[in-house]
Amino acid sequence: MDWKKFNRGVFLVNVLGIVYDRKSKRIIIGRGEKDPYMKTLSWRYPGGRPAYKKDLGAYLKLEVRKKTNLNVKVVKVIHARTYKQKRQFLSIYYYCESSGKAKAGESFKEIKWIKPTDIQKYFSKSVSKTPKEVYNFLKSLK
């Protein structure tokens, strides 16, 4: 697609789950395969690019299940953003609560439960850095 033809309104949407386990008070992240669109991205939140047949929340549940084996309840949208490096990408961050036993699945080589405030240790590069709005939300999780 020639993105230069469009001056606004056309995005590649990515839905991301901030998957929280209330018992352990941790969130899950996964180490992924190299993404052809974001080559520097290693650790990431579970999610993906949605198809057109389902709503975004239903698609996020499916993607989280495929990548982590977890069933999630999608609670709310936390934040949406585009990227300075790739303006055509739009990521929507959702807060989700988990149930089930996690294991690495589709496109994740490894998964890890971490303290929400430890996210910056894993997402330090500018393309993957957690936006301050999401980080502030993570700090509020109890």
C-alpha positions, 0 to 999 in steps of 0.5 A, spaced: 500 500 500 502 506 498 501 510 504 503 517 501 496 517 497 493 518 504 494 524 508 489 521 514 484 516 516 488 510 514 491 506 519 494 499 521 491 497 527 494 493 533 490 491 539 494 490 545 492 486 552 495 489 559 493 482 562 493 482 569 493 477 574 489 479 581 492 474 585 500 475 583 499 482 582 503 481 575 502 482 568 504 478 562 509 479 557 512 475 551 518 475 547 516 474 540 519 473 533 522 478 529 516 482 527 517 485 520 514 491 521 517 493 528 524 489 527 527 492 534 521 489 538 523 483 542 518 483 548 511 485 547 504 485 550 500 480 547 495 482 542 495 483 534 492 486 528 485 485 528 481 482 522 474 485 520 469 479 522 469 481 529 469 487 534 476 489 537 475 486 544 473 479 541 479 479 537 484 481 542 481 475 547 482 470 541 490 473 540 491 473 547 489 466 548 493 464 542 499 467 544 499 465 552 493 460 553 490 465 557 482 466 557 481 474 559 476 479 560 477 485 556 475 490 561 477 497 558 481 501 553 487 504 557 490 508 551 491 509 544 497 511 540 501 512 533 508 512 533 513 517 530 517 512 526 511 509 523 505 514 523 501 509 520 501 504 526 495 505 531 496 501 537 490 500 542 492 498 549 486 494 553 486 492 560 484 485 561 484 480 567 486 473 566 484 466 568 487 459 566 495 457 566 499 461 561 504 458 556 507 461 550 504 460 544 503 463 537 509 467 535 511 468 543 518 464 544 517 465 551 512 469 556 514 472 563 509 474 569 512 481 571 511 486 576 507 492 572 512 497 574 518 493 571 515 494 564 521 499 563 526 494 564 523 490 558 520 495 553 526 500 553 527 502 546 523 508 543 519 504 539 516 499 544 517 504 550 510 504 554 507 510 553 506 514 560 499 514 560 499 506 560 505 506 565 501 511 570 495 506 569 500 500 571 503 503 577 495 504 579 494 496 579 493 493 586 
